Amino acid sequence: MTNEELQALVEVISLHHFNEPFLHHVTFNARLQTTGGRYRLQDHNIDINPKMLTEHDMVTLVGVIKHELVHYHLHLSGQPYQHGSPTFKQLLKQVGGLRFAPRNAVNAKVYKYHYTCQKCAMDYYRQRQINLKKYVCGQCQGKLQLIAI
């Protein structure tokens, strides 16, 4: 998908779901790593992470676009546009946008250490090694055992 096709898609979604036109620019921005998209307050343009389309499906891309359009339309109408505001949450639910973008394969955490509780068999995955003499199970305070590195 090119930037022109993305622009046309966003304009159609804006008219169909918000009944208002999208009058600014939207582009793919490959520098976005951990976020699905970004609404820029200064110039009202939207950046979309191209991995939302390449690593995920079209439904995910449309959900991210709706999320950014909620920021866009609320900001231009002078209403609270932050993630925590009830207005934002209500409009996002109404249009069916994604609250959070899915993780990309590059940003998925890799857990190196696997521990299990000897008492209740609860599993713990950590990136760093922990001191087994100092830490215990959070559920039952049982002793932890290193399973795999």
C-alpha angles and dihedrals in degrees: 000000000000128000090256092055089047090051091052092047092051092048091052093047091048093052095043100044103025101029088225130099124249104232102179137064132281124193140170111256115195091190090074105099111164101024133068096220145339133223110208112216096199099059101011092236124139128225120201126199106239090215088072086073103031099044097029135031137270092264090061092049092051090048091053091047091052090050092054092044090056088057090046099050096041092049094049092048092051096246127130107283102178121117094249098052117107090227091058094047093048095049092044091054091045094055095038099242126159117264092202131020115237119254119264120232092246093053097047111117118246113214113209101182127055120194130179132193114246091210107044101012093237112164124225126189120197138175092214131045116256132211105256092199091058105038129060137180114295092217105048105002089243124152118276124226127199108238106175142358 
